Amino acid sequence: MEDGSAAVALVDSFTSALESMPGGGIILTSMDALADWSRGQSLWAMPMGTACCAMELIAASFSKFDFDRLGTFPRPDPRHVDVMIVAGTITKKMQPAVRRLYDQMAEPKYVIAMGNCAASGGIFYYDTYSVVRGVDQFMPVDVYIAGCPPRPESLEDGVLRLREQIRTRSMAEGRSYDRDLTLPGLDTDRAGTTDAVRPVGDIPPAPHTGAGGKL
């Protein structure tokens, strides 16, 4: 959908009217919360696997990892997806084709750079003249996932982090929200786990061998 289309102009004028009217901010905030929730829970993905990281991207759709529970389904059509997952090396010859597919995606659209090659060119950037130093050289990236290659669990965390970003956005131009970060930090327990997690820094005692010796 082009920026100058009638539908986009209607949404822009509607959100501007809400912001200007008394109490309209409450309505806009509620609408944004509903829209952001629905967008974050149904992120259909465009799998752009170009190198070895594509194996981990394919494995993420297996039943072992159950990516469907996140509402993320792979779709090979750029006009039906919300997020492009770039997994692998991008060469200068590939760059126009990847950018063309990105331009065909409807707004709002997002990009996840999966792996070192997609994020910064990886080790191949220094060995050949034809490798692009990250997909952010020619299109915007929302989430970077480090690793060579990163595991499917890392991709799941990347989708959850993208959800957090979506929750801060608004339909009104130039408006955003400060949301509490629900994802765990380095000093907190992992979100959503059912395992008994010991406190951070708590070192378990060494196993006893029964003879006073070491294992």
N, C-alpha and C positions, 0 to 999 in steps of 0.2 A: 504494500500500500504506500503510495507516494505521499510525501509531506503535504503537498498542495491539494490533496483529494478532499472531497466534500465531507467525508466521514471524519477525517482527522480535524478538519476545521470546526466541525460540529462539537467534537469532544473538547477541543481547546476553548471554544467559546462557552461551553457549559461549565467547565472547571473554573474559568475566569469569573463567570457569574456567581458561582458558589463562593469563591473566595471574597468577592466584593459584598455579598449580602450578609446581614447580621445572622450569626449562627450557621452560616453556610460551611464554615470550617469543620464543624462537627459532622455534617453530612458527608463532606469530602473525605474526612478521615475514615469514616465507616466504610465508604465505598472503596477507598484505597486498601483497607485491611481485607475486605472480601476479595478484591481483584488480585492482590498480591498473594493471598492464600491459595486461590485457585491456580494462579500461574505457577507458583512454586511446587504445588502438588502434582502437576501434570506437565513436566518438562520432557517433551518428546525430543529425541536426540538425533542429530545427523551424524552418523559415524564416518569421520574422515580419517580412516586408517591408511597411512602411507608407508609405514615401515614396521619395525619389530614391535613397537608399542601397540600396534593393532592386535597382536595376539592377546595381550592383556585386556584390551577393549572388547574383544570377542568373548573372552572368558567371563567378563562381567555380566553377560547376558545368560550365562548358564544357571541352572537351578541351584547350584551350590551357593551362589551369591544372591540370587533372587532380586535382581535389579527392578523387577516389576513392582515390588512393594513401595518403591519410591515414586512410582508414577512415571518412570523414565523408560520409554520404549524406543528402540531403534527404528528409524524411518528413512529410507533412501531418497526421499523427495524433499528438496529444500523448501518447498512451499507449504509443507505440512509440519514443520518442526519448529522448536523454540530455541534449541541450543545446538551449536556445532561443537563436537568433540574432536579436536585435531590431535591425533596420536601418531607421531612419527616425524621423520625429517621432511622438510619442505624445501624443494629446490627452486631456483629462479624460474625454471620452465613450468613448474607446477603452480607457481604463485598466481598468475592470472586466472587459472581455472578455479582455484580455491576461493579467490576473491569474488569471482562471478557467482559461485554457489552461495556465498555469504550474502551477496547483494540480492539474490532471489528469495531469501528468507524474509518472512513478514515480521514487522515490528510488533511487540518488543522481541529482540533476539539477543542471544548471549553466546559467548565463546569460552570454552575450556581448553587450555593448552595442557595436554597430557604428556608428561615426560620431558626430559631435558632438551631433546631436539626441538620439540614444538615450542618450548619456553625460551630457549636461548641458543639454539643451533646445535647444542651438544658437542660431542667430540669430533663430529664430522665437519663442523664449521671451520676447523683449523687445518683440515687435511685436503680440502677441495675448494675451488673458487665458486662452485655452483650452489652452495647451501645457504639458505636465508637464515639470518641470526634471529630466529624466533618469529612466530606468526604475528606478534605485535608490531612488526615492521610494516605491515600492510593492512591490518584490521585490528579493531579493539579486542582486548582479552579481558575477561571478567575474573577468571580463576586460573591460577597456575598450579600444576601438580608436579613436584619434583620426583625424580627417580629415573633409573635406566635399567629396565623399565619399571614404572610404578605398578604395584599390584592392583587388582580390582577393588580391594578395600580402600585404597587411596582415591580411586575414582568415585567411590560412594561418598567419601568424606568431601570430595570436591563438589559433588552435587548438593550436599547439605550446606556447604558454605555458600554456594550460589543461591540457595533458598534464603539464607540470611541477608544477602545483598538485595534480593528481590523485595523482601519485607520492608526495606528502607525507602522504596521508590514510590512515586506518586504519579497519578495521571496528569496532574497540573505541571506545566513546564517550570523548571527551576525550583520545585518543591521536593523536599525529602524529609525523612523521619529518623530520629535517633531511637533505635531499638536496642533492647538488651540482648547481648550476644549469648545465645543458649548453647552454643557449641563449647566443648571443654577446652581449657587452656592447658599449658604445660604443667601446671601445678594442681589440676583438678582431676576428678575421676572421669572416665569416659562416659559420655551421655548415652542413656538407653541400655546400659549393660545390666545383666541380671546376675553377674558373678560377684562374689564377695571381694572387693578391692581393698587392699590394705592402704593405710594413709601414705601419702607421698613422703619418701625419705625413710620409711620404716623398713629396715633390712631384716629379712627372715633369719632366724638362727641357723647355724650350720648343722647339717644332719649328723646325728650321733651314730658312730660306727659300732659301738658296743665294746670296743677293745681299746678305746682311748686314742686310736690312730686317726689318720686323715684318709678321706676317700681318694 
